[in-house]
Amino acid sequence: MLPYAPGGPADAFSRAVGRGVTERLGQPVVVDSRPGAGGVLGVEIVAKSPADGYTIGVGGTGSLAGALSLMPQMPYDPLKDFAPITMMAAVPEILAVNARVPARTVAELVALAKAKPGGLSYGSGGNGTGPHLAGELLRLRTGIDIVHVPYRGAAPATTDLVSGQIQMMIGEAPALVPFIQSGELRALAVTTRNRLPVLPEVPTLAEAGVRDLELENWYCLLAPAAVPAERLEILRRAIVDTLGDAEVQRIFAAQGATAAPGTPEALMGRIRQEIARWAEVSRSAGTQAN
C-alpha cells in the first residue's frame, strides 16, 4: 500500500522492493497507490487490513509523525496499530525555487519573503508531510511569512513548482534534481549535514546561515499490528535481502536516496523520536493544516 501519488520517489522505491520480494518469495507484489491526507489515508488502510501478512504499507515522516500534530483525531496510533518491519530509504531534501524567482541564495530568498509577507508560497505532498514540516521549520528559523500549499503527492507539487504556480519548496532530491539540472528550478541549499555529490556546488542550510534545520525524509515498511511474528520475519528477511541487493541500491542511489534497512526495534525508536521532534516544531511554529 503506497499512500502517495504515483511518479514520486516513494513509488520508485516501492516498486524496486516489490520486484525483489516477488523474486525471493515467489509471490507477486502489487503496489497499490492510495494518496490523500499527506499519506494518512493509505496508512489507515494498512492499519485496518487483515493481519495475515498479505498487506503491508509504506510509512514516512508525515503519516507516522507529522500528521499527529495537525489532525486532532488520527484514524490510527503509529505506536500501537502497526508491526514495524524495517526502514526502507533515507532521502535528502533540497530548498529550491522556480527559476524566475529573483533569489540566488537563501539570504536573498529570506529578504524577498520579508519584503513581501505572505507573497511567496511553498508546496508539499500534503499536510504533515516532510516537505510541509520542513517549510514550517524554515519559517520558524528565519522568521519569514510564507504560505503552505498542500498537494496530493510530491509529483503534482513539483509540477506546479516548475510551472511557477508556487514559488518554492523543500522537496526530495529525486523529484527536484532533474529540473535543477535543466535550469527550470534553482537549488539554494540542501537540508543534510553535508553537500550532495549530485549537486556539489549547492551549500547546506547551515552553510547558508540557517542553523538547526538539518533533516532528511524517510520511508519505512509496516504491517498491521497483529500479524504473526513468523510471517513478519519472512517478510522482513525478504525485504532486507532486497534492500541489500546491488541493483536495488543502484536504483535508490539514482534517485538520490540511500537504502536503509534496519531492525524493527530501530524503526520503532525512530518513529518515537520523530513524533516528539515534529510535535515540538508544530507547537513552536503554530503549524495548522491548510
Order of alpha helices (4+ residues) and beta strands (2+ residues): alpha-alpha-beta-alpha-beta-alpha-beta-alpha-beta-alpha-beta-alpha-beta-beta-alpha-alpha-beta-alpha
